[in-house]
C-alpha cells in the first residue's frame, strides 16, 4: 500500500482507512503475530532531487 498527501498525518490516516477496508473482506487471512514485520525507513525531503533539478 502507498499513500501520498500533503502531511504525514493525512497519509497515515489514508493508510489506516485502506487497511480497515481491506480487513472488512471476509476472505482475508490475518497473519499470526509472530510473522509481522515492523521496520523504519529514511526518506529525503529534498524536493529538487525528485524533480530532476
C-alpha positions as CSV (number, residue, x, y, z in Angstrom):
1,X,0.0,0.0,0.0
2,X,1.0,3.6,-0.5
3,X,-0.4,7.0,0.2
4,X,0.7,10.4,-0.8
5,X,-0.7,13.5,0.9
6,X,0.5,17.0,2.0
7,X,1.2,15.9,5.6
8,X,2.3,12.7,7.2
9,X,-0.8,12.7,9.3
10,X,-3.0,12.7,6.2
11,X,-1.0,9.9,4.6
12,X,-1.2,7.8,7.8
13,X,-5.0,8.3,8.0
14,X,-5.4,7.2,4.4
15,X,-3.3,4.1,5.1
16,X,-5.3,3.3,8.2
17,X,-8.6,3.6,6.2
18,X,-7.2,1.4,3.4
19,X,-6.2,-1.3,6.0
20,X,-9.6,-1.1,7.6
21,X,-11.3,-1.6,4.3
22,X,-9.0,-4.4,3.4
23,X,-9.8,-6.2,6.7
24,X,-13.5,-5.9,6.0
25,X,-13.1,-8.6,3.4
26,X,-14.4,-11.9,4.9
27,X,-11.8,-13.9,3.0
28,X,-8.8,-12.0,4.3
29,X,-6.3,-14.0,6.4
30,X,-4.6,-12.0,9.1
31,X,-1.0,-13.3,9.7
32,X,0.0,-14.7,13.1
33,X,1.5,-12.2,15.5
34,X,5.0,-13.7,15.0
35,X,5.0,-13.1,11.3
36,X,4.5,-9.3,11.3
37,X,7.5,-7.2,10.2
38,X,7.9,-3.7,11.5
39,X,10.7,-1.5,10.1
40,X,11.7,2.1,9.7
41,X,12.9,3.9,6.6
42,X,14.8,7.1,6.0
43,X,13.5,9.4,3.3
44,X,14.9,12.5,1.6
45,X,12.9,15.7,1.9
46,X,15.0,17.3,-0.9
47,X,12.3,18.2,-3.5
48,X,14.8,19.3,-6.1
49,X,16.3,15.8,-6.3
50,X,12.8,14.4,-7.1
51,X,12.2,16.9,-9.8
52,X,15.4,16.2,-11.7
53,X,16.9,19.5,-10.9
